[in-house]
Amino acid sequence: MAYREELLLRMYDQLFNDINRHIMVVWQSVGVLVGAFAIFALVEKNIISNDIASSIIMLLCSWLIAHLFDAAYWYNRNLVMIANIERQFLVKADLKEIHYYFGAHRPNNKMIEHLRLQLALGVGLGFIVLAYHFYERVVPGFNSSLENFDPVRATPYVVVIFSCVYLYKLKGKLKAKYQEFIINSPGKVVDASEVSFGVGHGHEPKV
């Protein structure tokens, strides 16, 4: 029994370390994303075109969002494992005396606020770049004939379309993986009937 307790406690520590590592990786991704705007300096020097620069930034924004989806899954999955370990040591009274989170698992693979803020940053930056490109490269061509159409101008929008499809599929896959995990590893049963789970535990706010 002592060996089992030691193993569970070591797992407990490692799971928190995994959560911290994934959050730190996301912050590094944000740094790379912000630094990518140096690409526009190459546009001013005519080294690369506005179309290619915008496409690269759209790709990086999509890359950041994909990392956020993955980090959200790892966070929620590890939180389930942490709660399952806590249930091996805590009792019903601890729902009130310590914390109530181990009483039930988060109902879905919802992203925590920390990651949602970074998601807003990635989406916002991508929107600004795409709007700028549209104004600078697409709008001036509205009065031109189709013979003067430059396919390269459409590159950022093609990247966005393919990225949205990929991200949609990735989000669905990670959601299914989370649901599969909590079904197969529900953990020790805890009577949490006296606890009211709300937005602090991943539920939608009550209207």
Kinemage of the C-alpha trace (Angstrom):
@kinemage 1
@onewidth
@group {chain A} dominant
@subgroup {mainchain}
@vectorlist {calphas} color= white
{ca met a 1} P 0.000 0.000 0.000
{ca ala a 2} L 2.834 2.399 0.827
{ca tyr a 3} L 4.375 1.853 -2.610
{ca arg a 4} L 1.032 2.582 -4.267
{ca glu a 5} L 0.653 5.841 -2.337
{ca glu a 6} L 4.178 6.892 -3.236
{ca leu a 7} L 3.536 6.114 -6.916
{ca leu a 8} L 0.291 8.097 -6.941
{ca leu a 9} L 1.933 11.083 -5.284
{ca arg a 10} L 4.783 11.043 -7.777
{ca met a 11} L 2.258 10.871 -10.611
{ca tyr a 12} L 0.436 13.785 -9.004
{ca asp a 13} L 3.559 15.946 -9.073
{ca gln a 14} L 4.430 14.950 -12.637
{ca leu a 15} L 0.950 15.744 -13.926
{ca phe a 16} L 1.213 19.284 -12.582
{ca asn a 17} L 4.651 19.597 -14.181
{ca asp a 18} L 3.145 18.526 -17.518
{ca ile a 19} L 0.468 21.205 -17.225
{ca asn a 20} L 3.073 23.881 -16.478
{ca arg a 21} L 5.228 22.724 -19.395
{ca his a 22} L 2.361 22.969 -21.883
{ca ile a 23} L 1.436 26.442 -20.663
{ca met a 24} L 5.051 27.613 -20.983
{ca val a 25} L 5.295 26.179 -24.506
{ca val a 26} L 2.268 28.261 -25.473
{ca trp a 27} L 3.914 31.430 -24.163
{ca gln a 28} L 6.968 30.648 -26.254
{ca ser a 29} L 4.653 30.268 -29.231
{ca val a 30} L 3.194 33.711 -28.590
{ca gly a 31} L 6.707 35.161 -28.543
{ca val a 32} L 7.443 33.588 -31.912
{ca leu a 33} L 4.140 34.859 -33.288
{ca val a 34} L 4.798 38.441 -32.196
{ca gly a 35} L 8.350 38.254 -33.518
{ca ala a 36} L 6.996 37.111 -36.878
{ca phe a 37} L 5.835 40.658 -37.546
{ca ala a 38} L 9.459 41.458 -38.271
{ca ile a 39} L 8.629 39.791 -41.582
{ca phe a 40} L 6.966 43.034 -42.640
{ca ala a 41} L 10.395 44.685 -42.453
{ca leu a 42} L 11.367 42.371 -45.305
{ca val a 43} L 8.327 43.592 -47.221
{ca glu a 44} L 9.482 47.198 -46.908
{ca lys a 45} L 12.863 46.163 -48.261
{ca asn a 46} L 11.145 44.322 -51.146
{ca ile a 47} L 12.753 41.040 -50.158
{ca ile a 48} L 9.395 39.268 -49.992
{ca ser a 49} L 5.915 40.380 -51.055
{ca asn a 50} L 3.061 41.461 -48.821
{ca asp a 51} L 1.147 38.390 -50.000
{ca ile a 52} L 3.815 35.950 -48.821
{ca ala a 53} L 4.391 37.813 -45.545
{ca ser a 54} L 0.668 37.801 -44.755
{ca ser a 55} L 0.453 34.103 -45.629
{ca ile a 56} L 3.313 33.260 -43.267
{ca ile a 57} L 1.690 35.179 -40.411
{ca met a 58} L -1.666 33.480 -41.081
{ca leu a 59} L 0.121 30.150 -40.906
{ca leu a 60} L 1.805 31.103 -37.631
{ca cys a 61} L -1.512 32.252 -36.141
{ca ser a 62} L -3.023 28.889 -37.078
{ca trp a 63} L -0.005 27.122 -35.603
{ca leu a 64} L -0.502 29.028 -32.326
{ca ile a 65} L -4.205 28.166 -32.187
{ca ala a 66} L -3.433 24.487 -32.833
{ca his a 67} L -0.992 24.547 -29.882
{ca leu a 68} L -3.687 26.157 -27.708
{ca phe a 69} L -6.172 23.411 -28.577
{ca asp a 70} L -3.568 20.779 -27.758
{ca ala a 71} L -2.598 22.508 -24.498
{ca ala a 72} L -6.268 22.676 -23.481
{ca tyr a 73} L -6.642 18.935 -24.037
{ca trp a 74} L -3.528 18.093 -22.034
{ca tyr a 75} L -4.640 20.416 -19.222
{ca asn a 76} L -8.132 18.914 -19.000
{ca arg a 77} L -6.898 15.342 -19.333
{ca asn a 78} L -4.268 15.819 -16.642
{ca leu a 79} L -6.849 17.508 -14.432
{ca val a 80} L -8.979 14.355 -14.656
{ca met a 81} L -6.016 12.222 -13.618
{ca ile a 82} L -5.182 14.634 -10.776
{ca ala a 83} L -8.791 14.491 -9.536
{ca asn a 84} L -8.766 10.693 -9.733
{ca ile a 85} L -5.619 10.580 -7.609
{ca glu a 86} L -7.072 13.067 -5.116
{ca arg a 87} L -10.125 10.838 -4.758
{ca gln a 88} L -7.831 8.104 -3.477
{ca phe a 89} L -6.884 10.276 -0.499
{ca leu a 90} L -9.673 12.817 0.046
{ca val a 91} L -13.160 12.169 1.408
{ca lys a 92} L -16.574 13.756 0.936
{ca ala a 93} L -16.017 16.325 3.708
{ca asp a 94} L -12.953 17.600 1.827
{ca leu a 95} L -15.238 18.929 -0.921
{ca lys a 96} L -16.128 21.678 1.528
{ca glu a 97} L -12.986 21.783 3.657
{ca ile a 98} L -10.340 21.752 0.858
{ca his a 99} L -11.808 22.160 -2.644
{ca tyr a 100} L -14.729 20.836 -4.662
{ca tyr a 101} L -13.023 20.297 -8.013
{ca phe a 102} L -12.257 16.631 -7.429
{ca gly a 103} L -15.970 15.929 -6.948
{ca ala a 104} L -16.664 15.862 -10.687
{ca his a 105} L -14.693 16.112 -13.903
{ca arg a 106} L -15.007 19.042 -16.258
{ca pro a 107} L -17.933 18.260 -18.588
{ca asn a 108} L -16.071 19.041 -21.775
{ca asn a 109} L -12.680 19.894 -23.195
{ca lys a 110} L -13.282 23.599 -22.603
{ca met a 111} L -10.271 25.885 -22.750
{ca ile a 112} L -9.282 27.624 -19.512
{ca glu a 113} L -9.311 31.429 -19.443
{ca his a 114} L -5.511 31.673 -19.564
{ca leu a 115} L -5.465 29.910 -22.936
{ca arg a 116} L -8.581 31.694 -24.204
{ca leu a 117} L -6.841 35.040 -23.737
{ca gln a 118} L -3.979 33.855 -25.920
{ca leu a 119} L -6.466 32.489 -28.442
{ca ala a 120} L -8.025 35.961 -28.632
{ca leu a 121} L -4.553 37.395 -29.248
{ca gly a 122} L -3.845 34.969 -32.107
{ca val a 123} L -7.238 35.516 -33.737
{ca gly a 124} L -6.996 39.289 -33.292
{ca leu a 125} L -3.533 39.524 -34.818
{ca gly a 126} L -4.577 37.320 -37.709
{ca phe a 127} L -7.672 39.443 -38.360
{ca ile a 128} L -5.657 42.679 -38.371
{ca val a 129} L -3.101 41.297 -40.831
{ca leu a 130} L -5.776 39.850 -43.100
{ca ala a 131} L -7.770 43.106 -43.055
{ca tyr a 132} L -4.625 45.084 -43.871
{ca his a 133} L -3.797 42.757 -46.737
{ca phe a 134} L -7.358 42.992 -48.074
{ca tyr a 135} L -7.239 46.789 -48.010
{ca glu a 136} L -3.770 47.035 -49.546
{ca arg a 137} L -3.846 44.228 -52.110
{ca val a 138} L -7.421 43.226 -52.874
{ca val a 139} L -9.472 46.435 -52.790
{ca pro a 140} L -7.295 48.239 -55.392
{ca gly a 141} L -8.022 45.411 -57.838
{ca phe a 142} L -11.813 45.778 -57.686
{ca asn a 143} L -11.810 48.110 -60.683
{ca ser a 144} L -9.348 46.035 -62.698
{ca ser a 145} L -10.257 43.447 -65.317
{ca leu a 146} L -9.932 39.718 -64.668
{ca glu a 147} L -6.967 39.666 -67.035
{ca asn a 148} L -4.975 41.561 -64.407
{ca phe a 149} L -5.897 39.121 -61.614
{ca asp a 150} L -2.843 37.999 -59.664
{ca pro a 151} L -3.403 34.564 -58.049
{ca val a 152} L -0.665 35.255 -55.485
{ca arg a 153} L -2.950 37.824 -53.845
{ca ala a 154} L -5.263 35.003 -52.826
{ca thr a 155} L -2.527 33.065 -50.989
{ca pro a 156} L -3.317 34.349 -47.454
{ca tyr a 157} L -6.995 33.478 -47.876
{ca val a 158} L -6.195 30.003 -49.152
{ca val a 159} L -3.997 29.493 -46.083
{ca val a 160} L -6.834 30.659 -43.814
{ca ile a 161} L -9.360 28.306 -45.434
{ca phe a 162} L -7.119 25.236 -45.144
{ca ser a 163} L -6.124 26.228 -41.603
{ca cys a 164} L -9.761 26.598 -40.499
{ca val a 165} L -10.573 23.138 -41.852
{ca tyr a 166} L -7.563 21.630 -40.095
{ca leu a 167} L -8.295 23.406 -36.788
{ca tyr a 168} L -11.960 22.385 -36.895
{ca lys a 169} L -10.991 18.731 -37.342
{ca leu a 170} L -8.287 18.984 -34.667
{ca lys a 171} L -10.689 20.497 -32.139
{ca gly a 172} L -13.254 17.771 -32.807
{ca lys a 173} L -10.613 15.056 -32.468
{ca leu a 174} L -9.338 16.402 -29.152
{ca lys a 175} L -12.887 16.752 -27.820
{ca ala a 176} L -13.566 13.107 -28.712
{ca lys a 177} L -10.305 12.021 -27.041
{ca tyr a 178} L -11.273 13.836 -23.835
{ca gln a 179} L -14.751 12.310 -23.760
{ca glu a 180} L -13.230 8.880 -24.353
{ca phe a 181} L -10.825 9.405 -21.465
{ca ile a 182} L -13.399 10.425 -18.864
{ca ile a 183} L -15.683 7.558 -19.927
{ca asn a 184} L -12.937 4.942 -19.601
{ca ser a 185} L -11.287 6.451 -16.494
{ca pro a 186} L -14.089 7.997 -14.412
{ca gly a 187} L -12.206 7.461 -11.169
{ca lys a 188} L -13.482 6.574 -7.719
{ca val a 189} L -17.105 7.563 -7.155
{ca val a 190} L -17.557 10.611 -4.918
{ca asp a 191} L -20.881 11.879 -3.603
{ca ala a 192} L -20.830 15.509 -4.728
{ca ser a 193} L -24.599 16.019 -4.690
{ca glu a 194} L -24.231 18.941 -2.281
{ca val a 195} L -21.823 20.784 -4.589
{ca ser a 196} L -22.976 23.279 -7.191
{ca phe a 197} L -20.698 23.085 -10.223
{ca gly a 198} L -20.691 26.176 -12.427
{ca val a 199} L -18.463 28.320 -14.620
{ca gly a 200} L -15.507 27.718 -12.315
{ca his a 201} L -15.568 24.076 -13.334
{ca gly a 202} L -16.013 24.380 -17.080
{ca his a 203} L -19.798 24.635 -17.201
{ca glu a 204} L -21.619 27.201 -19.289
{ca pro a 205} L -22.810 30.237 -17.276
{ca lys a 206} L -26.408 30.028 -16.101
{ca val a 207} L -28.707 32.622 -17.670
